[in-house]
Amino acid sequence: MLYGAFIDKSFSQELTRALALKEELASKLAANSNAISANLRQDYEDNVKQLESQIAQLAQEKENLMQALKAVQENNASNKYVSPPLEPPS
């Protein structure tokens, strides 16, 4: 009976040690996962800011080009030669 109690105690200690190692590993994995998530979130936010800045720049460039196009169209319209009306022969 003493041998059985020794085996049970040894088995219990081994299980306790294995459980402690698994808990430690789970804790490290969770910490790693949180760090990775934070890095990914920061990268995502940086990318969003960069893209928003590019959108603003492109919108400004579009506005400038639209104004330039309008000015050219107005200039072309005013430079067209309009012939004087024909007078009927007398």
Sequence and secondary structure as in RCSB ss.txt:
>XXXX:A:sequence
MLYGAFIDKSFSQELTRALALKEELASKLAANSNAISANLRQDYEDNVKQLESQIAQLAQEKENLMQALKAVQEN
NASNKYVSPPLEPPS
>XXXX:A:secstr
 HHHHHHHHHHHHHHHHHHHHHHHHHHHHHHHHHHHHHHHHHHHHHHHHHHHHHHHHHHHHHHHHHHHHHHHHHH
HHHHS          
